[in-house]
Amino acid sequence: MLQVAVVGSGPSGVYAAQGLVQQEQVPGVRVDVLDRLPCPYGLVRYGVAPDHEKIKSLQGTLRTILEHERVRFLGGVRVGPDGPPAARLRELYHAVVYCVGAATDRHLGVPGEDLPGSWSATDFVSWYSAHPDVVSDGFVLGARAAVVIGVGNVAVDVTRMLARGAAELSPTDMPQAAFDALSGSLVREIRMVGRRGPSQARFTTKELRELGGLPDTDVVVDPAELALDPAYLDPSALPAAQRRNIEVLRGWAERPPAGGSRRIRLRFFLRPVALLPDETGRVRAVRFERTLPDGRGGVAGTGEHEDIEAQLVLRSVGYRGVPLEGLPFDAARGTVPHLAGRVLRDGSVSPGEYVAGWIKRGPTGVIGTNRPCAKETVTSLLADAPVLVRREVPTDPLAALRAEGLRPVEWAGWQAIERAEAELGASLGRGVVKLPDWQALREAAEHGR
């Protein structure tokens, strides 16, 4: 019987588990899905905006896979320090598939980036998604104007969440502290800024259009700034998705503001060069340099600068993978070196070690991109299975882990967390409300042991 550990319970990890237990080439495969958090689903739980219920409903699909009779969820298991190292997992399982995602954000590399009031969008998303690692909740405190640096879907998400009111936030599963802070936020001016033009923005049209449907909020776009992009003036050669984005932006540029109490301004061809402090040392503005197309698909600076007021800056310029102790790591790419999902050590395939998801390909694509990515890795693993199963491993790896002092949160513990979150929401007059910290999650999980 082939025993496989999948490290990471986000979409890539769960799709890998699904591919392993639903194929017929190697019957009877058993999969343990390990996660350092006591809760499954990865970025579907902790990265999808709480007002995106349709996307969050994907948890139901992932749940069905994790409840398969030959799949076992083991939460609260940290691979490496304070947990089983990678080498130990190789002793306990015939194969290990690492699906650990991209856990940190890219940096701007400009002066003042770390001033108080400047945050990565990753931290902000984790805060309103109740990730237990978040240590601060002062994101919007005292802020009247916000600047979001980046023009991808995450930038659109955080911009939208800053513009939401209490009536729209209450039905979500947002933790109560974040709900209270955002409901009482004084932020009225939000600028989302990209260094290149509208034809090169990374957001999808569906996400972009949602900004235009926010109650009591005007979306403002400067037609002169859009016109700096040659593809805006003639979008006929653009792919369909970019053409649709241009159409949406053109509609906003031609429409006068309706007089909402909040305003979202989309800015383009501005590159951040510094964050400026006030007299207390907190961020007060972002200095941008005007850019223009360089004719080669990039932009060049013009030497013209503009300071934009902001007491809150959210940097949304991409995720980045981090090394996992015991695995090789390509620091330039932020990924684990691999060949069709097989981990490479010093250029050679490492038997029984695999990767899938962002740690394999980098932080690209949408949730559905993880399916073919996981499928490629599973195909490689199954091709290697006849050799892998020759090595003796424990009949039940979990028993060995428990003997070493590990107390994982199993599926019953996760269900106890779900019940606790439903009860918390009911007590607050809301729906499900997430537990926001490690202690609350651990205490709730104990009721499922």
Buried (B, 14 or more C-beta within 10 A) or exposed (E): EBBBBBBBBBBBBBBBBBBBBEBEEBEEBBBBBBBBBBBBBBBBBBBBBBBBEEBBEBBEBBBEBBEBEBBBBBBBBBBBEEBBBBEBBBBBBBBBBBBBBBBEBBEBEBEBBEBEBBBBBBBBBBBBBBBBEBEEBEBBBEBBBBBBBBBBBBBBBBBBBBBBBEEBBBEBBBBBBBBBBBBEBEBBBBBBBBBBBBBBBBBBBEBBBBBBEBEEBBBBBEEEBBEBBEBBEEBEEBEEEBBBBBEBBBEBBEEEEEEBEBBBBBBBBBBBBBBBBEEEEBBBBBBBBBBBBEEEEEBEBEEEBEEBBBBBBBBBBBBBBBBBEBBBBBEEEBBBBBEEBBBBEEEEBBBBBBBBBBBBBBBEBEBEBBBEBBBBBBBBBBBBBEEBBEEEBBEBBBEBBEEEEBBBBBBEBBBBBBEBBBEBBEEEEBEBBBBBBEEBBBBBBEEBE
